[in-house]
């Protein structure tokens, strides 16, 4: 706790607050990126499967 007060007195409250929030949100942003990447992958594979099925139907 003493270290926190030292940082605040040295750098100022707004800067310390920004650093804290960036560190805190970093994990949330990483998880969000993983979720978005997964959704993109699922969407692309689903689109490929639909196209493949349409081509098979067209050939028969």
N, C-alpha and C positions, 0 to 999 in steps of 0.2 A: 504494500500500500504506500509505503514511503517512496518507493521508486516511481509510482504513478504521480505523486505530488511533485516530485522532482522534475518529471517530464513536463507536467503542466506548467510549472514555473519557468522552465527553460524554453519550451516551444509554444506555449499558449494553449488554452483549452480547445479552440476550434481545430487546430492541427492534430492534437492528441485524439480528439473525438473522430476526426476523419480517418486516421490511421486505425483506430479501433474498429470502426465500422467497415473499412475495407478488409481487414483481416477476418472479421466476422462473416461478411457476405461472400468472401471468396469461396468457401465450401458450398454455399447455396448456388452460386453462379456455376461452379463446376458440375454440380448435380443437375442443374437446369440444362447445361450444355449436353450432358450425357443423355438426358431425356429427349432433347430435340434431335440429337444424332440418331437415337433409336427410332424415333418417329419417322425421320427421313428415310432410314433404311427400310422400315416396314412399308412405307408408302411406295418406295421404288420397287421393292420386291413384289408388292401387290399389283402394281401397275404392269410389271413384267409378266406376272402370271395371267392377268386378264388379257393382255395382248397375245400371249401364247395360246390361250384357250380360244380366242377369236380366230386365230390363224388355223387352229386344228378344226374348228367347226366349218370354216370356209373351205378347207381342203376336202372334207367329207361330203 
